[in-house]
Amino acid sequence: MKAGPSQEEVRQHNLGALLRLVHFDGPTSRAVLATRLGLNRSTILGLVGDLAAAGLVREELPQETGRAGRPSLVVRPEPARVHVLAVDLGVERLAAALIGLGGVFLDRRECPWPDGHPQDPARVAAVLAGFAHEMLARAPAGSSCVGVAVAVRGIVRHPDGLVSLTPNMGWKGVDFAGAFADRLRPDLPDVPVLVANEANLGALAEHRRGIGRGSQNLVYLHGEIGIGAGVIIDGELLRGERGYAGEVGHMTVNPYRGRPCGCGARGCLEAEAGERALLEAAGRDGRVTGADAVRSVVTAADRGDVTAREALHRVGDWLGIGIANVANLFDPDLVVLGGTLRDVFLGSAAQVRSQINTNTLAAVRENLRLRVSELGADTVLIGAAELAFSEVLSRPLETLTRISEQRQGPPGPPRDTEPVRTRAD
């Protein structure tokens, strides 16, 4: 018979569960923690004490409640103790941020792609390593970076993070994790670099911090030049055999008269409902893409531009067909639209809903909700941070001990810091 978990294994599990709860939910009283975790108050007291001694959480009096009696202390995450480096390789920009426990943005950098378009991976890694060096030098004294994660618009192999293909960037078989880790080594010699698909990370972000909180079955559709999907089933990210699940942008919706796609096929969803399809149908220069270009079409349609309106209706029809297929496949209760699909949906909601009503099984669409991203332009960056936090949220004290030993000496106490405020705060 297999032996049951030891007391230490149970304790490590409970430490991680408590830290995850306050990381995602924010300040929480001991009483609520005990109820949510199914533990007695003395156990909660011990766990909180261990995490507080490590500097991961702190206890404080709650804001005025108006109730008589002694108020219960609340436990909140300490963002100045540990942080992660999150990176987003967008279509228009490179972005990086230091994000502390609780999802607090401590610092961030971003810039357009060098020379206006994707470059050699080593050059991109060098630019991002420069961002990291600047931000780590300004990080709270005594704090530790416990993870690095990169979001890529493309097909990323799991678990090693090899970038198999980025149809709109021209990368094939690229070990970007290795290239970036080499550049980071002077600042972060012992922190692994994780690489994942941007739509998967967007799904994690919306599920844990955005409009999808409370939903156990959702699909997040992220649009820029391409379209990708992250799928949450029973509260877990669907990866597939090698991490390639969710590539709905390359689902064929118009095989016979479809537009050519960057993947080499014809009539893919992203070719029919992506940025270039919209801009070209609206009479714009399809080479000038991006959120501002898409919003200009939506604004023109709102002001009565017939060509812009027809372009939105056409793209909305294809988007609705794509969502209908996704809904029939995965039976989600929620579909979240992010990136430029957020603006496309707001300008073509009638066409999208019409195609869903026509092409989705009645039983599937009965409780289906369509929503736009709640986290806005930072969705993917927040998802990358959550991936980077995964180890410390699973085994917090073991992770800190390992990092401390590798860096030859425990970190000092954190100092107060004023976080950078963004929409994600």
TIFI-760365 format. One record per residue (C-alpha): y, x, z; residue in one letter; residue number from 1. Coordinates in steps of 0.1 Angstrom, whole numbers, plus 2048, in hexadecimal, padded with zeros to 3 digits. Layout:
TIFI-760365
yy xx zz residuo num
Y X Z a NUM
...
This chain:
TIFI-760365
yy xx zz residuo num
800 800 800 m 1
823 80C 7F8 k 2
837 815 817 a 3
856 800 81E g 4
879 80F 81E p 5
882 826 83A s 6
89E 81E 852 q 7
8B3 839 841 e 8
8AD 829 81F e 9
8B6 807 82D v 10
8D6 816 83C r 11
8E0 826 81B q 12
8DA 806 809 h 13
8F0 7F3 821 n 14
90B 80D 820 l 15
90D 809 7FA g 16
90C 7E3 7FC a 17
929 7E2 815 l 18
93E 7FB 801 l 19
938 7E8 7E0 r 20
943 7C7 7F1 l 21
964 7D5 7FD v 22
969 7E9 7DD h 23
966 7C9 7C8 f 24
974 7AF 7E0 d 25
98E 7C3 7F2 g 26
997 7BE 818 p 27
97B 7AC 829 t 28
975 7A4 84E s 29
957 7B0 860 r 30
94B 78C 866 a 31
94C 785 840 v 32
93A 7A6 839 l 33
91F 79C 852 a 34
91B 77A 841 t 35
91C 787 81D r 36
903 7A4 824 l 37
8EC 790 83C g 38
8F0 7AA 857 l 39
8F9 7A7 87C n 40
91B 7B2 889 r 41
90F 7D1 89B s 42
8FF 7DE 87B t 43
920 7D7 868 i 44
933 7E9 883 l 45
91D 808 87E g 46
91F 807 859 l 47
945 803 859 v 48
948 820 871 g 49
933 837 85B d 50
948 82E 83C l 51
968 831 84F a 52
95E 853 85D a 53
958 85E 839 a 54
97B 851 82F g 55
96D 837 817 l 56
97A 819 829 v 57
994 811 845 r 58
998 7F5 85D e 59
9B9 7E3 864 e 60
9C7 7C3 871 l 61
9C9 7A7 858 p 62
9E9 798 84D q 63
9F7 77D 863 e 64
9DE 760 864 t 65
9F1 747 87A g 66
9D1 742 88F r 67
9CF 747 8B5 a 68
9BA 762 8C4 g 69
9B2 786 8BB r 70
9B1 78B 895 p 71
992 79B 886 s 72
996 7BD 876 l 73
992 7BF 851 v 74
981 7DB 83E v 75
992 7E8 81F r 76
989 804 806 p 77
99C 824 809 e 78
9A7 82D 7E5 p 79
9B5 84F 7EF a 80
993 85D 7FB r 81
97F 85B 7DB v 82
988 854 7B7 h 83
97A 856 794 v 84
986 861 772 l 85
984 845 759 a 86
98B 84B 734 v 87
98F 833 717 d 88
98C 83F 6F3 l 89
99E 822 6E3 g 90
9A4 81D 6BE v 91
9CA 823 6C2 e 92
9CC 838 6E1 r 93
9BB 84F 6FA l 94
9BF 844 71E a 95
9B4 853 73F a 96
9B9 848 763 a 97
9B0 853 786 l 98
9A4 833 798 i 99
99D 831 7BD g 100
985 81C 7D1 l 101
98F 7F7 7CE g 102
99A 7FB 7AA g 103
9BC 80A 7B3 v 104
9CC 81E 796 f 105
9D8 83F 7A6 l 106
9E4 84F 786 d 107
9E0 84B 760 r 108
9E8 85B 73F r 109
9E6 850 71B e 110
9F1 85A 6F8 c 111
9EB 851 6D4 p 112
9CE 862 6C2 w 113
9D9 886 6B8 p 114
9E7 884 695 d 115
9E2 85F 696 g 116
9BD 85D 691 h 117
99C 868 6A2 p 118
996 88D 6A2 q 119
97B 8A6 6A9 d 120
96A 89D 6CA p 121
971 8BF 6D8 a 122
996 8BA 6D2 r 123
996 897 6E2 v 124
983 8A5 700 a 125
99E 8C0 703 a 126
9BA 8A6 703 v 127
9A9 891 71D l 128
9A0 8AF 733 a 129
9C6 8B7 733 g 130
9CC 894 740 f 131
9B2 898 75B a 132
9C0 8BA 766 h 133
9E3 8AB 76A e 134
9D6 88D 77E m 135
9BE 89F 794 l 136
9DA 8B7 79D a 137
9EE 899 7AA r 138
9D1 888 7BB a 139
9D3 881 7E1 p 140
9CB 8A1 7F5 a 141
9A7 8A2 801 g 142
99B 887 7E9 s 143
97D 88B 7D3 s 144
975 881 7AF c 145
952 872 7B1 v 146
94D 868 78C g 147
959 869 769 v 148
952 84F 74E a 149
95D 84B 72A v 150
95F 82C 715 a 151
958 830 6F0 v 152
95C 817 6D3 r 153
93A 81C 6C5 g 154
914 81D 6C9 i 155
90C 831 6E8 v 156
8E8 83B 6F2 r 157
8DD 834 716 h 158
8D8 845 72D p 159
8E4 867 71F d 160
904 859 710 g 161
900 869 6EE l 162
919 859 6D6 v 163
902 84F 6BA s 164
91C 83F 6A3 l 165
941 835 6A4 t 166
946 823 683 p 167
96B 823 686 n 168
96F 847 693 m 169
956 859 67E g 170
942 869 69A w 171
91C 86B 697 k 172
904 87A 6B0 g 173
920 888 6C6 v 174
919 894 6E9 d 175
93C 88C 6F5 f 176
930 88C 71A a 177
927 8B0 716 g 178
947 8BA 704 a 179
95C 8A9 71E f 180
949 8B7 73B a 181
94E 8DA 72E d 182
973 8D4 72C r 183
974 8C5 74F l 184
95F 8E0 760 r 185
97C 8F4 76E p 186
988 8D5 781 d 187
968 8C1 786 l 188
94B 8DA 784 p 189
931 8C2 793 d 190
93A 89E 788 v 191
924 88F 76D p 192
936 87F 74F v 193
928 85D 744 l 194
92F 84E 722 v 195
92B 829 719 a 196
934 80F 700 n 197
956 7FF 705 e 198
94A 7DB 703 a 199
92F 7E2 71E n 200
949 7F0 735 l 201
961 7D3 72D g 202
945 7BB 737 a 203
940 7CE 758 l 204
966 7CC 75F a 205
969 7A7 758 e 206
949 7A0 76B h 207
954 7B3 78A r 208
97A 7B1 78A r 209
985 798 770 g 210
980 775 763 i 211
95A 779 765 g 212
959 77C 78B r 213
93E 764 796 g 214
92E 761 774 s 215
90B 76F 772 q 216
907 76A 74C n 217
924 774 736 l 218
92C 784 715 v 219
94B 79A 711 y 220
957 79E 6EE l 221
96F 7BB 6E8 h 222
983 7BD 6C8 g 223
997 7D8 6B8 e 224
98F 7E5 695 i 225
96B 7DE 69F g 226
95B 7C4 6B5 i 227
942 7CB 6D0 g 228
931 7B6 6EB a 229
927 7BD 70F g 230
90D 7A5 71C v 231
907 79D 741 i 232
8E6 78B 748 i 233
8DD 780 76B d 234
8F9 797 778 g 235
8EC 7B6 767 e 236
8F9 7C8 747 l 237
8E1 7C4 72A l 238
8DB 7E6 71A r 239
8BD 7E3 704 g 240
8A3 7FE 6FE e 241
8BC 81A 6F7 r 242
8DD 80B 702 g 243
8E6 7FB 6E0 y 244
8E5 7D7 6EA a 245
904 7C3 6E4 g 246
90E 7D1 6C2 e 247
917 7AE 6B6 v 248
933 7BC 6A1 g 249
918 7C7 688 h 250
907 7A5 689 m 251
907 798 665 t 252
91A 778 661 v 253
923 779 63C n 254
908 78C 629 p 255
90E 783 605 y 256
934 783 601 r 257
93D 796 620 g 258
956 7B2 625 r 259
948 7D6 627 p 260
945 7E3 64B c 261
949 806 658 g 262
924 806 662 c 263
91A 805 63D g 264
90F 7E1 63C a 265
923 7C3 62F r 266
92E 7A3 640 g 267
92C 7AF 664 c 268
93E 79B 67E l 269
958 7B6 683 e 270
95E 7B9 65E a 271
965 794 65C e 272
977 78E 67D a 273
985 7B1 686 g 274
9A9 7BE 684 e 275
9A7 7C9 65F r 276
99A 7A8 653 a 277
9B6 795 665 l 278
9D2 7AC 65A l 279
9C7 7AE 636 e 280
9C3 788 634 a 281
9E6 785 642 a 282
9F4 79B 627 g 283
9FA 7B9 63E r 284
9F1 7DD 639 d 285
9CD 7DF 645 g 286
9D1 804 64D r 287
9EB 7FC 668 v 288
9D6 7ED 684 t 289
9D9 7E8 6A9 g 290
9E3 7CE 6C3 a 291
A07 7CC 6B7 d 292
9FD 7C6 693 a 293
9E5 7AA 69D v 294
9FF 79A 6B4 r 295
A18 79B 698 s 296
A00 785 683 v 297
9FB 76D 6A0 v 298
A21 76B 6A5 t 299
A27 765 680 a 300
A0E 749 680 a 301
A1E 739 69E d 302
A3F 73A 68B r 303
A31 728 66D g 304
A26 745 656 d 305
A0C 733 641 v 306
9FA 753 636 t 307
9F7 760 65A a 308
9EB 73E 665 r 309
9D0 73C 64A e 310
9C5 760 653 a 311
9C1 757 678 l 312
9AD 737 66E h 313
996 74B 658 r 314
990 766 672 v 315
98C 74C 68D g 316
971 73B 679 d 317
95D 75B 677 w 318
963 763 69B l 319
957 740 6A5 g 320
937 745 691 i 321
931 767 6A2 g 322
936 757 6C4 i 323
91F 73B 6BC a 324
903 754 6B2 n 325
909 768 6D2 v 326
908 748 6E7 a 327
8E7 73D 6D7 n 328
8D8 75F 6DE l 329
8E3 764 702 f 330
8EC 742 710 d 331
90A 74E 725 p 332
920 738 73A d 333
93E 74D 730 l 334
94B 75F 712 v 335
969 776 718 v 336
97F 782 6FC l 337
991 7A4 700 g 338
9A4 7BD 6EC g 339
9B4 7AF 6CD t 340
99B 792 6CD l 341
9AF 784 6EA r 342
9CD 77F 6D3 d 343
9B8 773 6B6 v 344
9A7 759 6CC f 345
9C9 74C 6D9 l 346
9D4 748 6B5 g 347
9B5 738 6A8 s 348
9A4 726 6C5 a 349
9A0 706 6B1 a 350
98C 717 695 q 351
977 72B 6AE v 352
96E 70C 6C2 r 353
966 6F8 6A3 s 354
94D 712 697 q 355
93D 714 6B9 i 356
93A 6EF 6BB n 357
92A 6EF 698 t 358
913 70D 69B n 359
909 70F 6C0 t 360
8EC 6FB 6CF l 361
8F9 6DD 6E2 a 362
8E6 6E8 702 a 363
8F4 70B 700 v 364
919 700 6FB r 365
917 6E6 716 e 366
924 6FD 732 n 367
932 719 71C l 368
955 725 725 r 369
96C 73A 70F l 370
986 74F 720 r 371
99C 76C 718 v 372
99B 78D 72C s 373
9AC 78C 74D e 374
9B0 7B2 750 l 375
9C3 7B6 72F g 376
9C7 7D9 71F a 377
9B7 7EA 73D d 378
995 7D8 73C t 379
981 7F4 72C v 380
992 80F 742 l 381
989 7FA 761 i 382
965 7F7 755 g 383
963 81D 750 a 384
96E 821 774 a 385
954 80A 781 e 386
939 81D 76E l 387
946 83E 77D a 388
945 82F 7A0 f 389
921 824 79D s 390
912 842 7B0 e 391
929 842 7CE v 392
926 81C 7D1 l 393
900 81F 7D1 s 394
8FC 83B 7EB r 395
91F 843 7F8 p 396
919 85C 814 l 397
8FE 86F 801 e 398
915 872 7E3 t 399
932 87F 7F7 l 400
91C 897 809 t 401
90E 8A5 7E9 r 402
930 8A9 7D9 i 403
93D 8B9 7F9 s 404
921 8D2 7FA e 405
925 8DA 7D5 q 406
949 8E1 7DA r 407
942 8F7 7F9 q 408
954 8E5 814 g 409
95C 8C1 81F p 410
97C 8B2 812 p 411
999 8AD 82A g 412
9A7 88C 835 p 413
9BA 877 81A p 414
9DF 874 81A r 415
9F2 855 813 d 416
9F9 84F 7EE t 417
A0D 836 7DB e 418
9F7 829 7C0 p 419
A03 823 79C v 420
A06 7FE 798 r 421
9F7 7EF 778 t 422
9EB 7CD 76D r 423
9C9 7D7 77B a 424
9D5 7DA 79F d 425
